[in-house]
Amino acid sequence: MLGPMDEFPLHQVPQPIAQPESSDRNFYDRSYFNAHDRSGDIFLITGVGYYPNLGVKDAFMLLRRGHEQTAVHLSDAIDQDRLNQHVLGYRVEVQEPLHRLRIVLDDTEGIAADLTWNGLFDVVQEQRHLLRAGNRVTLDAQRFAQLGSWSGHLVIDGQEITVDPSTWIGSRDRSWGIRPIGEAEPAGRPANPPFEGMWWLYVPMAFDDFSIVIIIQEEPSGFRSLNDCTRIWKDGRVEQLGWPRIKIHYTSGTRIPTGASIDATALDGSPVHFEVESKLPVPIHVGGGYGGDSDWIHGMWKGDKFTERLTYDMTDPAIIGRAGFGVIDHVGRAVCTEGPGLPVEGWGLFEHGALGRHDPSGFKDWLTVAD
């Protein structure tokens, strides 16, 4: 089980780095990235994950342009070399920790990429996220997030797209801990009380002088199990923006948002208002492997050296019906209004999911939609 990292003084428990302290099958270690050019014409989402207690590592690249969403999946047996993150032709190179990384996808089913990330602001450590079902821990995760720019190129079926850092922007996060992954576990005794849903909001955005990371999870009653609203200034200052009040704007007859109004509070008590809009939605449970994806699940054993490409017509009624009941990542644009100053524009990610009952939104059950 020994690997190159065991040469360094990094250990936290008396066992090799490749062997996590927890024996929970759901232990994971994952990176997530997104990239767009602020036009609403294209959105790229990608990531790599290691699942040591399942013996699996995998990566994905999800790309939306117009009405087409394309997913590339790669999976293989895990190895012990965590210094060189790779799954077949996909790799993440850490060139300057917490500042600069490179993502490379060798041509796989007609999709290739060579992208370099440069952090525009310092990373921010989010609050530890802990959820239980009865006595069992179902989620116990630590994460950090960052806003940055992208450079390089994409190749899609022979068409090369230049990624210009003056316009291409995005967010990334690194998380690790315990969350449901891989094949479904035996049900055992039914949950009591039963799971009735969750409400989720994640908004990392970059402005000229600061970035924000907003992460909120609510129970069906509206009780917040996670509330973190942080502003990161160019000079390194970190400011908490209190307990934001949120109004999601949904497309009538759906749970697909067009935007959100967010009212936060600066350190001196003055109001900070964010008006957020969606420029392009990408359901990450349609080929991305998240939350109920019927085609790809992170951490599932697919056999040695597995690759595939799936393409979705986002106008297909079956996909439309599937897309509205999961977490959706959007190319996000925000306008921040604060004090007497002029409004300022920001870009990044607007991620939202309203699953099941949520009393503050008027969703009485899993099938209720917005008026």
C-alpha positions as CSV (number, residue, x, y, z in Angstrom):
1,M,0.0,0.0,0.0
2,L,3.0,2.3,0.1
3,G,3.3,5.1,-2.4
4,P,5.5,8.1,-3.2
5,M,3.7,10.4,-0.8
6,D,4.8,8.2,2.1
7,E,8.3,9.7,1.7
8,F,7.0,13.0,3.0
9,P,6.0,14.0,6.5
10,L,2.3,14.2,5.7
11,H,0.8,11.4,7.7
12,Q,-2.1,12.0,10.1
13,V,-2.7,8.4,11.2
14,P,-0.3,5.4,11.7
15,Q,-0.9,3.9,8.2
16,P,0.1,4.6,4.6
17,I,-1.3,7.8,2.9
18,A,-3.2,5.6,0.4
19,Q,-5.1,4.0,3.2
20,P,-7.7,6.4,4.7
21,E,-8.3,6.5,8.5
22,S,-12.0,5.7,7.9
23,S,-13.0,2.2,6.7
24,D,-16.4,3.6,5.5
25,R,-16.9,2.4,1.9
26,N,-18.0,5.9,1.0
27,F,-14.7,7.6,1.7
28,Y,-13.7,9.8,-1.2
29,D,-11.2,12.4,-2.4
30,R,-12.3,14.5,-5.3
31,S,-11.5,17.6,-7.4
32,Y,-14.2,19.5,-9.3
33,F,-13.7,22.3,-11.9
34,N,-15.9,24.4,-14.2
35,A,-15.1,26.8,-17.0
36,H,-17.0,29.2,-19.3
37,D,-16.4,32.3,-21.5
38,R,-19.2,34.4,-20.0
39,S,-21.2,34.1,-23.1
40,G,-23.7,31.4,-22.1
41,D,-22.8,29.5,-25.3
42,I,-20.5,26.9,-23.7
43,F,-20.0,25.4,-20.2
44,L,-17.4,22.8,-19.3
45,I,-17.5,20.8,-16.0
46,T,-14.9,18.2,-15.1
47,G,-13.4,16.4,-12.2
48,V,-11.4,13.4,-10.9
49,G,-12.0,11.3,-7.8
50,Y,-10.3,8.6,-5.8
51,Y,-12.3,6.1,-3.8
52,P,-9.7,4.0,-1.9
53,N,-12.1,1.7,0.0
54,L,-13.8,0.8,-3.3
55,G,-10.5,0.3,-5.2
56,V,-11.7,2.8,-7.9
57,K,-10.6,6.1,-9.5
58,D,-12.5,7.9,-12.2
59,A,-12.8,11.2,-14.1
60,F,-15.4,12.9,-16.2
61,M,-15.7,15.8,-18.6
62,L,-19.2,17.3,-19.2
63,L,-19.6,19.8,-22.0
64,R,-22.7,21.8,-23.0
65,R,-23.1,23.8,-26.2
66,G,-26.5,24.9,-27.3
67,H,-29.0,22.0,-27.0
68,E,-26.3,19.3,-26.8
69,Q,-24.7,18.0,-23.7
70,T,-21.7,15.6,-24.0
71,A,-20.1,13.5,-21.3
72,V,-16.8,11.6,-21.4
73,H,-16.2,9.1,-18.6
74,L,-13.0,7.3,-17.6
75,S,-12.5,4.8,-14.9
76,D,-9.8,2.4,-13.7
77,A,-8.4,0.5,-10.8
78,I,-6.9,2.8,-8.1
79,D,-3.1,3.0,-7.6
80,Q,-1.0,4.3,-4.8
81,D,0.6,7.2,-6.6
82,R,-1.5,10.2,-5.4
83,L,1.2,12.7,-6.4
84,N,0.3,12.1,-10.1
85,Q,-3.5,12.3,-10.4
86,H,-4.5,10.5,-13.5
87,V,-7.2,8.2,-14.9
88,L,-6.0,6.8,-18.3
89,G,-5.7,9.8,-20.6
90,Y,-7.0,12.3,-18.0
91,R,-4.6,14.0,-15.6
92,V,-4.4,16.9,-13.1
93,E,-1.0,18.5,-12.7
94,V,-0.5,20.6,-9.6
95,Q,2.0,23.2,-10.8
96,E,1.7,25.6,-7.9
97,P,-0.4,24.3,-5.0
98,L,-3.4,26.4,-4.2
99,H,-2.7,28.7,-7.2
100,R,-2.0,27.0,-10.6
101,L,-3.0,23.6,-12.0
102,R,-3.2,22.0,-15.5
103,I,-5.8,19.6,-16.7
104,V,-5.1,17.4,-19.7
105,L,-7.5,15.0,-21.5
106,D,-5.8,13.1,-24.3
107,D,-8.2,12.5,-27.2
108,T,-11.0,10.3,-25.8
109,E,-13.9,9.5,-28.1
110,G,-13.3,12.8,-30.0
111,I,-12.9,15.1,-27.0
112,A,-9.5,16.5,-25.8
113,A,-8.4,19.4,-23.6
114,D,-5.3,21.1,-22.3
115,L,-6.3,23.7,-19.8
116,T,-4.3,25.7,-17.2
117,W,-6.0,27.2,-14.1
118,N,-4.8,30.3,-12.4
119,G,-6.3,31.3,-9.1
120,L,-7.6,34.9,-9.1
121,F,-8.1,34.9,-5.3
122,D,-6.9,32.9,-2.4
123,V,-8.6,29.6,-1.7
124,V,-11.3,29.7,1.0
125,Q,-11.8,26.8,3.5
126,E,-15.5,26.1,3.7
127,Q,-17.3,24.9,6.8
128,R,-17.1,21.2,7.5
129,H,-20.3,19.6,6.3
130,L,-21.9,16.9,8.4
131,L,-25.2,15.1,7.9
132,R,-26.8,12.1,9.6
133,A,-29.6,9.7,8.9
134,G,-30.6,8.4,12.3
135,N,-27.3,7.5,14.0
136,R,-25.4,6.9,10.8
137,V,-23.1,9.6,9.3
138,T,-24.1,9.9,5.6
139,L,-21.9,12.9,4.8
140,D,-18.8,14.2,6.6
141,A,-16.8,16.4,4.2
142,Q,-14.2,19.1,4.2
143,R,-13.8,21.3,1.1
144,F,-12.0,24.4,-0.1
145,A,-13.0,26.5,-3.1
146,Q,-11.4,29.1,-5.4
147,L,-12.2,31.4,-8.3
148,G,-9.9,31.6,-11.2
149,S,-9.2,32.0,-14.9
150,W,-8.5,29.4,-17.6
151,S,-6.1,29.3,-20.6
152,G,-5.4,26.7,-23.2
153,H,-7.7,24.9,-25.7
154,L,-10.4,22.3,-26.2
155,V,-10.9,20.0,-29.1
156,I,-14.4,18.7,-29.9
157,D,-14.7,16.4,-32.8
158,G,-11.9,18.1,-34.6
159,Q,-12.9,21.7,-33.8
160,E,-10.4,23.5,-31.7
161,I,-11.7,26.1,-29.2
162,T,-9.2,28.6,-27.8
163,V,-9.6,29.2,-24.1
164,D,-8.6,32.9,-23.5
165,P,-7.9,33.8,-19.9
166,S,-9.2,37.3,-20.5
167,T,-12.8,35.9,-20.7
168,W,-12.7,32.3,-19.5
169,I,-13.4,32.0,-15.8
170,G,-14.7,29.5,-13.4
171,S,-14.6,27.9,-9.9
172,R,-13.0,24.8,-8.5
173,D,-13.2,22.9,-5.3
174,R,-11.4,20.1,-3.5
175,S,-13.3,17.9,-1.1
176,W,-12.7,14.8,0.8
177,G,-14.4,12.7,3.5
178,I,-17.5,10.6,3.4
179,R,-20.4,10.9,1.0
180,P,-22.6,8.3,-0.9
181,I,-20.6,6.9,-3.8
182,G,-20.5,3.8,-6.0
183,E,-23.2,1.1,-6.1
184,A,-26.2,1.4,-3.9
185,E,-25.9,-0.2,-0.5
186,P,-28.5,-2.7,0.8
187,A,-31.4,-0.7,2.2
188,G,-31.6,-2.3,5.7
189,R,-34.3,-0.8,7.9
190,P,-36.2,2.0,6.2
191,A,-35.2,5.5,7.4
192,N,-37.3,6.9,10.3
193,P,-38.3,9.6,9.7
194,P,-38.0,9.0,5.9
195,F,-35.9,11.2,3.7
196,E,-38.1,14.0,2.3
197,G,-35.6,16.0,0.3
198,M,-33.0,18.7,0.5
199,W,-32.6,22.3,-0.8
200,W,-29.1,23.3,-2.0
201,L,-27.4,26.5,-3.1
202,Y,-23.8,27.0,-4.1
203,V,-22.6,30.4,-5.6
204,P,-18.9,31.0,-6.1
205,M,-18.5,34.2,-8.1
206,A,-15.5,36.4,-9.1
207,F,-15.7,40.2,-9.2
208,D,-12.9,42.6,-10.0
209,D,-11.9,43.3,-6.3
210,F,-13.3,40.3,-4.5
211,S,-14.8,36.8,-4.9
212,I,-17.7,35.3,-2.9
213,V,-18.4,31.7,-2.0
214,I,-22.0,31.1,-0.8
215,I,-23.0,27.5,0.3
216,I,-26.3,26.8,1.9
217,Q,-28.2,23.5,2.6
218,E,-31.7,23.4,4.1
219,E,-33.9,20.6,5.3
220,P,-37.5,20.3,4.1
221,S,-38.7,22.6,6.9
222,G,-36.2,25.3,5.9
223,F,-33.9,24.6,8.8
224,R,-30.3,25.3,7.6
225,S,-27.8,22.5,8.2
226,L,-25.1,24.5,6.4
227,N,-24.7,28.3,6.1
228,D,-21.5,29.7,4.8
229,C,-21.2,33.1,3.0
230,T,-17.6,34.3,2.6
231,R,-16.1,37.2,0.7
232,I,-12.4,37.0,-0.3
233,W,-10.7,40.3,-1.1
234,K,-7.7,40.7,-3.5
235,D,-5.5,41.7,-0.5
236,G,-6.3,38.4,1.3
237,R,-8.9,39.6,3.7
238,V,-11.7,37.2,4.4
239,E,-15.1,38.5,5.4
240,Q,-18.2,36.6,6.5
241,L,-21.4,38.0,5.1
242,G,-23.8,36.7,7.7
243,W,-27.0,34.8,7.2
244,P,-28.1,35.4,3.6
245,R,-31.8,35.5,2.7
246,I,-32.5,33.8,-0.6
247,K,-35.2,34.1,-3.2
248,I,-34.9,31.6,-6.1
249,H,-36.6,32.5,-9.4
250,Y,-38.0,29.4,-11.1
251,T,-39.3,28.9,-14.6
252,S,-43.1,28.4,-14.2
253,G,-44.1,24.7,-14.2
254,T,-40.6,23.5,-13.3
255,R,-37.9,23.5,-10.6
256,I,-35.3,24.9,-13.0
257,P,-34.1,28.4,-11.8
258,T,-33.5,31.4,-14.0
259,G,-31.7,33.2,-11.2
260,A,-31.8,34.3,-7.5
261,S,-31.9,37.3,-5.3
262,I,-29.5,37.1,-2.4
263,D,-29.4,39.6,0.5
264,A,-26.3,39.3,2.7
265,T,-24.7,41.6,5.4
266,A,-21.3,43.1,5.5
267,L,-19.1,43.1,8.6
268,D,-20.2,46.6,9.5
269,G,-23.9,45.5,9.3
270,S,-24.6,47.2,5.9
271,P,-26.6,45.3,3.3
272,V,-25.0,43.5,0.4
273,H,-27.3,42.5,-2.4
274,F,-26.5,40.0,-5.2
275,E,-28.8,39.6,-8.2
276,V,-27.8,36.3,-9.9
277,E,-28.9,35.1,-13.3
278,S,-28.5,31.8,-15.2
279,K,-26.9,32.1,-18.7
280,L,-26.8,28.4,-19.4
281,P,-27.9,25.4,-17.3
282,V,-26.1,22.1,-17.1
283,P,-27.8,19.3,-15.1
284,I,-24.9,17.5,-13.5
285,H,-27.1,14.4,-12.9
286,V,-27.3,14.0,-16.7
287,G,-23.9,12.4,-17.5
288,G,-22.0,14.1,-14.7
289,G,-22.4,11.4,-12.1
290,Y,-24.1,13.4,-9.4
291,G,-27.3,12.8,-7.4
292,G,-29.4,10.2,-9.2
293,D,-27.6,10.1,-12.5
294,S,-28.9,6.9,-14.3
295,D,-25.9,6.7,-16.7
296,W,-22.8,7.4,-14.6
297,I,-22.1,7.2,-10.8
298,H,-18.9,8.3,-9.2
299,G,-16.9,5.4,-7.7
300,M,-18.7,2.6,-9.4
301,W,-16.5,-0.2,-10.7
302,K,-16.8,-0.3,-14.5
303,G,-13.8,-2.6,-15.2
304,D,-10.2,-2.0,-16.1
305,K,-9.5,1.0,-18.4
306,F,-13.1,2.0,-19.1
307,T,-14.0,4.9,-21.3
308,E,-17.2,6.0,-22.9
309,R,-18.9,9.0,-24.5
310,L,-22.5,9.9,-24.1
311,T,-24.4,12.7,-25.9
312,Y,-27.7,14.1,-24.8
313,D,-30.3,16.1,-26.7
314,M,-31.4,18.7,-24.1
315,T,-34.7,19.3,-26.0
316,D,-35.7,15.6,-25.7
317,P,-38.8,15.5,-23.4
318,A,-37.3,12.6,-21.5
319,I,-34.1,14.6,-20.7
320,I,-36.1,17.7,-19.9
321,G,-38.2,15.7,-17.4
322,R,-35.1,14.2,-15.9
323,A,-33.2,17.5,-15.7
324,G,-35.5,19.4,-13.4
325,F,-35.2,17.1,-10.5
326,G,-31.6,17.3,-9.5
327,V,-28.8,19.7,-9.0
328,I,-28.1,22.1,-11.9
329,D,-24.9,24.0,-12.5
330,H,-25.4,27.3,-14.4
331,V,-23.1,29.7,-16.1
332,G,-23.7,32.4,-13.6
333,R,-23.6,36.2,-13.9
334,A,-24.1,38.4,-10.8
335,V,-24.6,42.0,-10.0
336,C,-23.5,43.2,-6.5
337,T,-25.1,46.4,-5.1
338,E,-23.6,47.7,-1.9
339,G,-23.8,51.1,-0.3
340,P,-23.6,54.3,-2.4
341,G,-21.2,52.7,-4.9
342,L,-22.1,51.7,-8.4
343,P,-23.2,48.1,-9.0
344,V,-20.4,45.7,-9.9
345,E,-20.5,42.6,-12.2
346,G,-19.2,39.2,-11.4
347,W,-19.1,35.8,-13.1
348,G,-18.8,32.2,-12.0
349,L,-21.1,29.4,-11.0
350,F,-24.8,29.4,-9.9
351,E,-25.6,25.9,-8.6
352,H,-29.0,25.0,-7.2
353,G,-31.1,22.0,-6.5
354,A,-34.5,21.7,-4.8
355,L,-35.2,18.0,-4.3
356,G,-38.4,16.8,-2.6
357,R,-40.3,18.9,-0.1
358,H,-39.2,22.4,0.8
359,D,-41.7,24.4,2.8
360,P,-40.2,27.9,2.2
361,S,-40.4,27.3,-1.6
362,G,-43.9,25.9,-1.5
363,F,-42.8,22.5,-2.7
364,K,-45.1,20.1,-0.8
365,D,-43.6,16.9,-2.2
366,W,-41.2,15.4,-4.8
367,L,-43.4,16.4,-7.8
368,T,-44.6,19.9,-6.9
369,V,-43.3,22.6,-9.3
370,A,-43.2,26.4,-9.3
371,D,-46.3,28.3,-10.2
